[in-house]
Amino acid sequence: MSELTSLNDRIDSLEARVAYQDDTIEALNATITAQWKQIDALSRQVTALSDRLQDAEARAPGPANERPPHY
């Protein structure tokens, strides 16, 4: 009977570990999904800002990176 109790205790312990690991995996998945969405939004923002900068440089009068005359 002791052997059966020991086996049941081990199974209960393993089931508890699996449940905890499932919760941890779900939390990590949610975090990764949120981070991926944020990275995607930031990438789109950087692209838009890069496009705006190129447009501003194209419309700027005169040479863009000319040294001042006192050099």
C-alpha positions in Angstrom: 0.0 0.0 0.0 2.9 2.3 0.7 4.2 1.9 -2.8 0.8 2.8 -4.3 0.7 5.9 -2.1 4.2 6.9 -3.1 3.3 6.5 -6.8 0.1 8.6 -6.4 2.1 11.3 -4.7 4.6 11.3 -7.5 1.8 11.5 -10.1 0.2 14.4 -8.2 3.5 16.2 -8.1 4.0 15.7 -11.8 0.5 16.9 -12.6 1.1 20.1 -10.5 4.4 20.7 -12.3 2.7 20.3 -15.7 -0.1 22.7 -14.7 2.4 25.3 -13.5 4.5 24.9 -16.7 1.4 25.3 -18.9 0.6 28.6 -17.1 4.1 29.8 -17.5 4.1 28.9 -21.2 0.9 30.8 -21.7 2.2 33.9 -19.9 5.4 33.8 -22.0 3.4 33.4 -25.2 1.3 36.4 -24.3 4.4 38.5 -23.5 6.0 37.5 -26.8 2.9 38.3 -28.7 2.6 41.8 -27.1 6.3 42.5 -27.8 6.0 41.4 -31.4 3.1 43.8 -31.9 5.1 46.6 -30.3 8.1 45.8 -32.5 5.9 45.8 -35.6 4.4 49.2 -34.7 7.8 50.7 -34.0 9.2 49.3 -37.3 6.3 51.0 -39.2 6.9 54.2 -37.3 10.7 54.2 -38.1 9.8 53.6 -41.8 7.4 56.5 -41.8 9.9 58.8 -40.1 12.6 57.7 -42.6 10.2 58.5 -45.5 9.4 61.9 -43.9 13.1 62.7 -43.5 13.9 61.8 -47.0 11.1 64.1 -48.2 12.3 66.9 -46.1 15.9 66.5 -47.3 14.6 66.5 -50.9 12.7 69.7 -50.4 15.4 71.5 -48.5 17.0 74.4 -50.4 20.7 74.3 -51.1 23.2 71.6 -50.3 22.3 69.4 -47.3 25.7 68.9 -45.6 27.8 71.8 -46.7 30.4 73.2 -44.3 29.9 76.7 -43.1 32.1 79.3 -44.9 34.3 80.0 -41.8 36.0 76.6 -42.1 
